[in-house]
Amino acid sequence: LETVARVSPEVARAIVQELADQRSNIKLIASENYSSLAAQCAMGNLLTDKYAEGIPHRRFYAGCDNVDTIEDLANSRARELFGAEHAYAQAHSGADANLVAFWAILRAKVEVPMMVKLKGVEGPDALAPADWTSMPIEKWNEVRHALGNQRLLGMDLSSGGHLTHGYRLNASGKMFEAHGYTVDRETFLLDYDAIERQAVEVKPLILLAGFSAYPRNINYRRMREIADKVGAVLMVDMAHFAGLVAGKVLKGEENPLGYADVVTTTTHKTLRGPRGGLVLCKKEFAEHVDRGCPMVLGGPLPHVMAAKAVAFTEALRPEFSTYAHKIVENSRALAEAFVKVGLKVISGGTDNHLVLVDVASALGITGRQAEDAVRRCGITLNRNPIPFDPNGAWYTSGLRFGTPAVTTLGMGAAEMTEIAEVVHEVLTHITPGVSKSGGKDKTKYTLDPAVEKKAHDRVEKL
Ligand code: PLP
């Protein structure tokens, strides 16, 4: 840090401040965690200086032997950890992993078959890069139009899906004709029969499962059946719960690896590694996934792949499985404590690492007000839309709580109960401000100072 401070004291100060911040606040953001010092050291070093476009042992740059060792290790540990046929550790983030997966599926299912037909050659191996560059523009435009004419069916953002699953402001919503399935309006659970009916109607190229804010597990056997019925590729984005898969909390029908063609994930959430992405797939898609560069990526990040290899090694240890089980125990304890103090928990509880609480319908406040008030008392979490949210994605009606980080700190059920009580106390003492039109303001609020002080003191003791 001294070295950083000599060049840029502002950056060094912000790093120290971030450390102080993370230590003095309780981190309940469901997508965050604390990576190990080993993972951080593997990431913060000279490996950042190396270019290594291509895949291990087939690079477009010289001198890649050490990066080959690192990437081979990251891939083989990922395969072992998840029982996957193929792994690709180059994706820089979860969003990139999804782009790699989308384009690999498009390439395998649309582009290559069309090229073969148009060129009259057989199989992907018969297609040299020259076939792409030499094809007359009119023919190539046929391929491009076919690529742009495909359908994606994923979980709707408002039901807990992710922006990269077909949201119109994201590339996925522009690349595909995107359709969204929702949770049931009464139970807030996925209704597989309804998804099946929608899939029959939409006939998507890709059926996408996975979420950012759904507090339940998914039945992948059922999703596979639906994909098979309509001839779709089943893709699962396990960014949020990869740690629960690695830690063997999710097994059988709840483990996507046994059922999906392509699985993507981030490496920094429940999986507790560095910020990054990973693609796992069946052999059929391996050759296409490996073309992440030049498809959508440039040079890989060798320092981050090194940290991924370290994190996957950590996740292979028995202690990680114990940790993963505790994440869910804590999440359940938190949900139960919320129900006990009278907060409205979406779907009545949780099966995984996150809990979604509706603060609007019973308390008359927005997620934005609640997030800010709780933060003032030393708890960091994020506001989140609840299914069919009347307050939209900016103000929201909900708060999303996650237990991966507090579990890493060693907290247990007693602390979850204490947190739930503090949160309840704060939320029930928020008074919304008055908007210009005389109604309730969605941002401004007041919080009883005595409640804030007491909550802050209780959080400090945790
Ligand atoms: N997929 C899901 C389900 C996510 O929840 C997220 C991030 O929150 C992403 C993808 C994107 O990950 P990243 O922020 O690393 O691009």
Residues whose N, C-alpha, C, O or C-beta is under 5 A from the ligand:
A	BS01	PLP	S31 S93 G94 A95 D96 H162 F211 S212 D237 A239 H240 T266 G276
